[in-house]
Amino acid sequence: MRILFEGAKYNINDLEKCFGDKFYHQIGSHGYIDVVGYYHSDDNQLYYFLPKLFITDNDEFLDTKIPYLSLFNQNIESFLKEDITLLNWFRKFLILFYKSLAEYKNRVDSKIIQLGDTLQLSTNVGTNEFTFLDLVLTILNFYKNNKDFFIFHTKEQQSLKHKKVSWNKTIRKQQPIFIGNIPIYDNLNTKVKKINDDEVLMTCFYSVLQHLKDEYKVDVIIDCPYNLIKGEQFKIFLETGLYKIKKIKNNYYSDKLKAIYNLLVLFFEKSFVGSVKNKSDDFIIVKQYHNVFEDMIDKLLSDKFSDRKTSNGISLNYLKNNQDGKILDHLFEFESILDTDESIFYIGDSKYYKHNSNVSDNSIYKQFTYAKNVIQFNINILNDNDSIPSLINKTLRYRDDITEGYSISPNFFIQGVIKDYSDFDSIHLNPTPGKKIEQNSHFEERLFDRDTLFIKYYEINFLFVLNAYSNYSEDMIRNIRNDFKVRSNQHFKTYFKEISGFDFYEFNFNSEKELKEFVDVEFRHITGRVIRTISYPNKLILAVNPSRENKLKDKSLLNRFIVTNNQTSKQKEIVYNTSCDIKPSISEYIFS
């Protein structure tokens, strides 16, 4: 088994010997791997093409100090035989990696190439190379394909125990359980004293099977009647199992029992040699791995829109597949930034980059365009009067009809990182350190304008994503998704409360009619700076950024409001038609 890395360069002669003209492109005397996946060649060599984010700027495999070329130039099992911890990590990772490719194929079949079936091993010991992953898959497939044999053999062994029962000792030494007048003895005393070799073999096989299920989260249901070897005892069993198995080597005549024996010998010897049943090319290869990463993140974070439609039958899939050809990576609906009774779409873009790479300016520009498309989609629905009574969601609102103010539209980037290669279980979904929120606007002083947009940066543990993608249940994924919705909402609130530079005020009216009259008169001065919420239709929220307002030639807005303290609440009112300086007001509680 050998490891290569996407985007890494190798000697062109070495690549030609292994792959011919597949899986790389040539520049000069070097070839650059342009795929991610799994490949088993027709000469029984196994290769894994791993994602580029495993390579550091120093051309090393993560923080192991191992040059990436070493993992291709040498068989990894031999190369890492002294580093059992890292070798075991590779075994676990490669199983998850393989399962993630299979899961992607199931979800997005048209974007992946697969030839042949999963590599199958015969159960005869031979000389051809295979990996620990192949051995694990072979053991699992053998069990799944021969369940009838395991059930029959177990029942047969239990029946044999009951053929030579010492009823005198059984009756004398235990109390029966009575069902009516019929005594039942659940622990028969048999005359058979010889150790049952079949039972030893089956106990070993089931113990190994349970270990693979627990350690690598493989999808298999085990019906086991034996007392399994687990925990610390299994660690000892790994060292002594081969000796125990070989002691009963010549006691089997059934082909199935011989097959089980040979599989166990392969497992305990860790020799990784065997005869391969399928000797043709076998691979799962992805040309553009960012599609896989995008789908992994989408499964974790995005809402499912396939069954949701507006009242006039417009599918919400149009939200992700825009009419201009742009496709949104991630989308979910959650509370708006200003009002918990309103909802809005959060728009995300997953970024699959090499170690320590930054999001490009081009990606930032495209993300703002995605947000504008979603806003326009919702405005189109709003303009369709027949849809208004039952929009996508009655609480979903992008534009207030009186003030023509637009709700704050949250956007985010999410990038996969690996900071601890041993951690598959912690999500570490956090704001990217040192990255500020990006803002785009036509008028810097207008927060509630459709062209004023914001993007937040996040990073996530790539190994957790890989694990969750293949192994997590729908309930577990739903919990992750809901947690991120709450946290991202709070992150944007914190930004507007503490960092954005905007101060927020409330302007209360006696009625909606009075509010509308005010807006009609002052619209030229307040457009894009005020908005109403569903919860308080008689109240204007004003956003003012003093540093930006001072740059305005027209300062008339500052002469239309005065802040006064309301001693009966935490709020502060803005009173119309009185001159005063603008001072901080409701930011503390509106984004709490």
N, C-alpha and C positions, 0 to 999 in steps of 0.2 A: 504494500500500500504506500502510495506517495501523494504528497500534498503540493498543489500549485495554487497560485493566487491570481485573481482577476486583476488585470492591468499591469501585472509584474512582467519583467522582461527576462527571457531565458535564451540560451544559445540555440540558434535556429536548427543546428544539426541534431541536438538532443530532442527537440520537439518533433522534428520530422521522423526520427526513429520510433517515437512513441505513438504519434497521432497522424502521421502523414501530413495532410494539409488541413486538418480539422482543428477547431477550437482556438485558433490564434491567427493574428495577422502579422506579416513580416515587415520590418523596417530595418534596412541594412542587413547586418549579420545577426540580428536579434529577432525573436518572435515575442509578441505581447499577447497574453491570454485575454480573450474577449468574451469568455463565458463563465458561468457559475454552475456547478452541478456535480454529478457523479458519473464515472465512466468505468466500465469493465471491458477491457479489450479482448479480442478473439484469442490472444495468447495468454489469457488469464491474469493480466496485470490490472491492478485497481488504482484509480486516480480520483482525487477529489479536488475540484476547483472551488476554492473558498472565496467569499466576498472580499473586496479590496480593503475594507475597513479593519481587517486583521493585520495589515502591514503598517508599521510606523514610518515616520520620516527617515529613520535610520536603516530602513530596509530590514527590519527585524519583525519576528512574529510577536505582536503585542509587546508586553514588558518582560518576556522570557529571555531576552538577549540572544535568541537563536536566529541567525540569518535565515531569511526565508528560502534561500537556495538550498540550504541543508535538508529541508523537508522534501525536496524533489530529488536531490542527488542520492539520497539513501532511503531504504525502506524504513518507515517510521517506527515499526515495531522493534526493529533492531537498533535504530538510532536512539530511541528513548527507553531502552530496556533497563537502564540504570535510574531513570526518573519515572518511577511507577505512578507518582501523583499526576504528572503531566500526561503520561500514557493513558491513564484512566479517564482523564479529562477529555482527551481526544476521542476515546471510545464513546463516552456519553454524548459529546457534542456531535459527532458524526451521525449518530442515530437520530438525534433531534433535527440535524441538518437534512438528512435524508427524508425524514417524515414531513418536514416543512415543504420540501419540493413535491412530495406526493400530495400533500394537502392543497398546495397551490394548483397542481394539475387537476384536482377534483373541482376546485372553485373556478378556475379560469383555464379551461382545457385548451382553448385555442392559442394560448400564448406560450405553450411549452411543448417540447419535443420529447417523445419517449419511444425507444425501440426495445423490443424484447420484453420479457417478464422480469420480475425481481430475480436477481441471481440466486439460483438454487444449487445447493451442494448435495452430492450424493453422500451417503453415510459411510462410505469406504474410505479409509485413510489412504491418501495418495501423496503426491509431491507438488501439486499445483498450489499457488498462493491464493489465499483469500483473507479477508479482514475479519476482525472481531464483529463488525456490523453484519457481515454476511453470515457468520456463525449464529449470531443472535436471531437474525431473520429466519435462518434455516430451522433452528430449534422451535421457534414460534410457529412457522408454517407446518412443520411436522406434527406438532400437537393439534393444530387446527384441522389438518387434513386427516387425522387419524383418531378423532375423538371417539368414534364407535369402538375402535380397538381398545382404547384406554378404559372405557366404561365396561366392556365385556370382560377384559382381563381382570379388572378389579373385582367384579362380582364372582368370577370364577375362582379367584384366590380366596375370597371370603367363604365360598361354598366348600372348598377343600378343607378349610379349618374345621368345619362342622362334621366331617365324615368320621373322624375318630375322636369322639367325645367321651371322656370319662364321666359318665353320669353320676356314679357314686360319689366322686370327689366334688363334682359340681353341686349336687344336692346338699352334701354335707357341709360345704364351706361357704355357702352364700344363701341369702334369703331371696326368694323369688318375688317378682311383682305380679300381683293377681289382676287379671282382667276378667271379671265375672268369677267363674270357678276355674279358670285356666291359669296355671302358673307360667310366668315368663322369666327365663334366666338370661340376663344380658351379658354375662361374662363366662363363657363356657370353658371348662377345663379340658384341654385336648391332650391327646397322647403324643402329639407331634412335638418333639423337642428340638429338631434340627432347624437351624436358621433358614428362613425362606429367602433364597437368593433373588427371586423375582420381586419380593417386597423391598429388599435392599435397593435393587435397581430402580424401582418405581419411586421410592422415597427420595433417592438422589436426584432423579429427573424432575420430580415435582418441586423439590427444594430449589434447584437451579432455575426452573421456570418462574417460581414465585419471586426469586431474587431479581430476575430480569424485569419482571412486571413492576416491582417496587423501585428498582434503581433507575430504570430507563423509561418508566411510565408508558410501557407498550400496551396496546389495546388487546387484551386477551382475558377471557373469563375462565378461571381455573376451578374445576370441580375436583377437589382432592380429599380422599378418605384417610390419608396417611398423616402421621405426626411429622411436620416439616422441620427442617433445620433452619433456624433464623438468627438474626442479630449477630451477637459476638460469636456464637457457635458456628455460624456460616463462614466467618472469617477464618476460623480454624479449619473448617471443612474444605475451604479452597486449597489448603496446603496438604490435606490428608486424603481428599476425595479420590485422587488418581490411584493411590495405593489400595483403597477399599474397592474400587471398581475393578482393578486388574486382578484382584484375588478371586473374582468370580467370572473371569474372562471366558472360560470354556463351558459354562453351564447353560448356554442358550442355543436353541435350535430354531426357534421362530425367527423369520426374517425381520419382523417388527422389533422384537426384543434385541436382535443383533444391531439393528439401526439405532435404537436408543443407547445401547452400550457404546457404539462408535461415536455418537454425538457427544456423550459425556466424556469420553477419552479426549476428543478434540477440545472440549471446553476446559478440562483440567490441565491438559498439557500446555495449553496456550502456544502450541507449535504453529498454528495457523497454516497448516498444509492439509490439502485434501483433494479429492478428485472432484472436478466441477462438471455438473450435469449439462449446463447450458454454456457452450463454448463460443457462441456468437457475440457480437458487440451488444452491449447492454448499457444504456445511459439515460439519465435525465439531465437535460442541459437547458439552461436559461440564457438567452443571448443578452437580455437587458434586465439585470437583476433588480434594478430600481422598481420594476413592476411587481416583483415578489414582495419587496419591503413595503411598498405602498399598500398591497393587499393585506399584509400582516397588520399594519397599523389601522387600516380601514376596518378590519374585523374587530379590532379592539375598541375603536373610538367612534366609528360612524353609526348613525341611526340607519335602519333599513327603511327605504322609501318605496320599495317595489309595489307595495299594496296600497299606498296612500295616494289620493287624488283630490283635486279641488271639486267644488260642487258642480262644475260644468265638465268634469271628466279629464282635466289636465293632470297627467301623471307627474308626481314630484321627482321622478327620475330626470326630468328636464333640468332640475336644479344642479345635478352633477354633470349632465351632458349638455353643455350650452349650445345655442344655435350657431355660434361663431366657430364651433369645432373644439373649443376648449373643454377639457374634462377636469372637474374638481376632484382632488384626492379624497378629502374627508369633509363630512358635513353632519352637524347634529343640531337639534333644536333645544334651546334651554332659556332660562330667565334672561330678560334684558338687563342691561347694566343699571338702568334707572328705576325699574319697577318690577318687583317680583311677580306681579299679576300679568305682566306682559312677557312674551317670548320672542326670540329672534334666532336666526341661524348663525352658528359659529362655523367659520370656514377655515379648513386646515390644508396644509401642503406638506407632505412628508419628503424629507431630504436624505437621500442615500449618498453620502460622501465618504471619501477616504479619511483616515484618521486626522483630526484637527483641521479639517477644511471648513471654510465659511460659506454661507449662502451668498450667491452672486447677486449683483444689482439687477440683472435680468430677471431672476426669480422673484425678487421683491416687486418689480414692476408688474409681472404677470399675476402675482397674488392680488394686487390692488385691482387688476382688471377682473379677476374671478369674482371679487366682492361686488364690483359694480354690476356684473351680470346677474348675480343673485338678487341684488336690490331691484334691478329692472324687472326681473321675473315677477317679484312680488308686487311691484307697482303696476305691472300689466294686469295682474289679477285684481288689484284694487280698482283699477279703471273700468273693469268689467262689472257693471252694477249688479248683474245677475249672480255674481259670485260672492258679493259682500255679506249676505246673511250667513253663509257657512263657508268661510275661506278655508285655507289649509288647516288653520286652527283659529278659533275665535279670539284667542289672546295674542296671536302673532301679528305684529304691527311694525311696519317700517317707516310710515310717514303719517304725521298728524294732519288731519284734513283742514284744521283752522289755521294753525301756525305755519303749516307746510315745513315743519321741522322734521328731520330724519333721525331715527334712533341710532345710537352708537353701534356700529357694525364690527364685532370682534373677529379678527383673523389671527392665525398662528402658523408658524413653521414648527415641525417636529423632526428632529434628527437623531438617528441611532448612533449610540456611542458604546464603547467597551472600556470601562475603567477597572474592572476586576473580572478577569476571565474565569474565575471559579464561581461567580455568582449568577445562577440561572433563575433565582426565585424572587429577587427584589426588583421592582419596576423602575425605581429611581426616575420617575417622570416629574421633572422639575424645570423651572425657568433656567435657561442657559446662562451660566455665570458671565457677567460682564457685558451682556447684550441688552441694549435698551429697546424699548418699544419703538417700532418704526411708525412715522406719521406721514400721511400724504394728504394734501389739501390744496384747493384753489384759493381759498380765503382763510388765512391762518387764524383769524379771530372768530371764525364761524365753526363751532363744534358740531352743531346739529344740521350740517350741510351734507348732501349725499356724496360729495367728493372728499369729505374729511374722513379718512380711514386709518385704522391702526392695526399693526401686526406685532404679535408677541412671539418670542423664541422659546422653544422647549427642547429638551433632550430626554432620551429614554434609553434604558438599558437594552441593547440589541439582543443579548442572550435571553433576557426575560421574554422579549417579544417572540423570539424563536420558540421558546418553550411553551408559552401560552397559546401560540398559533396552532400548535398541533395537539396539545394535551388538555387545555382548559375547557371546562364545561360552559354552556351558555350562561348559566347563573353566575359563574365566576367572571366571565367576560362582561356581563351586564353590570356587575359591581364595579369593575375597573372603569367602565365607560361613565357610570353615574358619578364616581368619585372625581374623574377628570373634569366633568361638566361643572361640578361645584367649585373645584379649585381654580379652573380657568376663569370662571365668573368672578371669583374673589380677587384674583390677580389683577384683572382689569379695573375692578373697583378700587383696589389699593393704588393703582397707578393714577387714577383721576383724583383720588383723595389726597395723595401725597406728592406726586411727581409732575403731573401734566402741566402745572402752572395755571390752570383754570380755577376760578372761584365760582361757586354756585349759589344762586339765590332763588327764593320763592316769591312769587307775586300772586297774592290771593285776591280773587274777585267774588262778588256776591252771587254771581250767576254766570252761566256759560255765555249768555247773551252779552253781558257786560264785557266779558273777556274778549269775545269776538269783535265788539265795537272798538276796543282798545287796539287789537291786532290790526284791524282794517285801517285805522288812522296812522299807526306807527310802523306799519309793515316795512317800509323802506329802511328804517333804522334797526329793526330787530330781526330781520330775516336771517335764518341760519344760526341765530343766537338763543332762540327760545324754543321750547317744546312743551307739550302737555303729556301726561301719562293717563292710562286707562283708569287707574285708581282714583285720581284727583282731576276730573275734567274742568274744574273751575280754577285751576292753579297753573301758572306759568313757571317753568324752571328756566332761569337765565344763567348762561355760562359766560363769564368774562375772564379774559386773560389780561391783566393789567399791563404786562410788558409788551403785549401786542397791541392793545388798545391805544397806548401812548404813541404808537407809530401812525395812527389814523389821522387823516386830515380832518375828517368829520368826527368831532368828539361829542356830538349831540346826545349819543346814547348815555354817556356818563351823567348828563344833566337831567335825566328822566327818572332816576330811581334814587331812593334814600333807604339806607338800612336802619331799622329800629329794632331794639330788643323786645321780644315778647316774653314777659316774665313768667307766663303760665306754661311755656313749653320750651323744648330744645330748639325749636325753629326760630328763624328771624324773618320778618316780613319785609317785602319791598313795597314802599308806598309810592304810588304814581304821582307825577307832576310836582316833584319837590327836588330842589338842587342839593346834592351832597356828594362826597367822595364815595367810591365803591370800596367796601371792606369785605373781608372773608365772612362767609355766612354758613350755609348748610352743608358744606363738604363733609364735615365730621360725621353727620348722621345719615346722609343720603346714600353714602357708599359703605355703610356699616354692615 
